[in-house]
C-alpha cells in the first residue's frame, strides 16, 4: 500500500465491483456488449452504444496510447501531490480511459506514446490503475 497521504478512493458499486476486483489482482477488466461487441468503460448497467443489458466482463490487454493529457500543478485538495499528469488513454480494445500517467518525466510526454497499465495498491480493497510508458521491443 501507498505511504502517501490518502487521496479520495472510489467506492465500488454492484455494477463496478468486477472492475475493482480485477484491479486489486493486477488485471484491467472492462465490460463488453454481447449484442454489438462494443467495449463499455466506465462500468454501466447497459451498453452505451446499443442499450443492451447483455454485458460481460473481459480482461483488457492494458495496452494503449496517450490520446490527451494535462499536467496538474494546483491540487484539488492537499492529499494530491503535484505535479501529476492526468491522461486520457485510448486502450487497444477501443475504449478511452481517464487515468494518471506515472513513471514519466513531463518533458518526455508525447501524444500517441505507447502505454501500459500498472496498478498501485491504495488499501486492502482498492488498487488504482495508472498508465506508464511502454518500451517498444526492437
N, C-alpha and C positions, 0 to 999 in steps of 0.2 A: 504494500500500500504506500501511497504517497505521504511524505513528511511535510508537504506544502500545506499552507492554510487551506481549510476545506472550502472549495468552491461549491456553489449550489449544485446538487446532483439530481438527475432525473428520478422520477418516481414511476416505476413500471406500472402499467395498466394491464388488464386482461389481454388487450389487443397487442401491446408492445412487449409483453413478458418474454416471448420466444427470442426477440432481438437481443434483449438484455441478458438472457441466459446464455446465448451464443457468445456475446461479448465477454462475459465472465470467463468463458473457457477458450478465449482467443479465436473465435470464429465470427465473421461478419455475416449475419443472417438477414435475409430480405424476403419480402413476400413476392410471389409470382402468381399471376392470374391464370387459372386453369382454362378459362374460356378464351382469352385473347392473347395470352403469353406475355403481357406487359409486366414489368417489374414495378413494385409499389414500395416507395420509401418516401415518406415517414409511414410507419405501420398504420393501416386503416382497416375498417371493417368491410369495405368494399373496394373493388378496383377503381382507380381514379380515371381509367380510360373507358371501360365499358359498364361499370357499376355492378358487375357480377360479385357475388359474395363467395365465389369459389376460389379462394386464395389458399396457397400452400406456402410453407416456409422452406427456403432453399439456402444453401451456403454460397455466398458470393466468393469470387476469386480474391476479393480485397485489393485488386489492382485497378489503377485508373490513371487519369491525367488531371493536372490542375486546370480548371476551367476559368476560375477567377479567385481573387483574394484581396484582403486588406490587412494592413498591419495596425493593430490597436496599440495606442500609446497612452490613452486615458482609460483606466479600468472602469467597468460598471460599478464595481464595489471593491473594497480593499483586498479581498481574498484573491483577486485576479492579479497575477504578476505580469507586468508589462516589460517590454513589448511582447505581444503574441500575435500570431498570424491566423486569421480566420480564413478558411478556404472553402470554395465550392469545388468538389471533386466529381468529375464525370467518371463513374465506375464502369468497368468493362462491360457489364451486363446492360448498360444503357440508362441507368438512373443517376440522378445527381444527389450528392450528399454534402450537407454542411458539416464541417468539422474544423479541427485545428491542424495546422502544418507544424511538425516538430522535427528536430534534428536537421535543421536547415538554416543557414545564415540568410538574413534578409537580402543581401546582395546577390545571392545565388538563386533566388526565386524567379521562375520563368513560367509564363502561361504555357501550357502544353507539356510541362515536365512530367515524366512518368513517376507515379507514386504508388506506395503500398500501404496497406493498413497496418497499424500496430496498436496495441491495447495497453492502457495504464490502469492498474487496479486502484480505485479510489476508496473502496470499502470492501467488506466481505461480499456484498451483493452486487456492486456496480463497478464495472470496468468500462472506461470510455474509449471509443475508437478514435484514434488520431491517424493522420497520414504523414509519411516521411518519404523523402526521395528514394526512388528505386534505382539501383545501379543497373545499367544496361550490361548484359553479358556480351563479351566480344567474340 
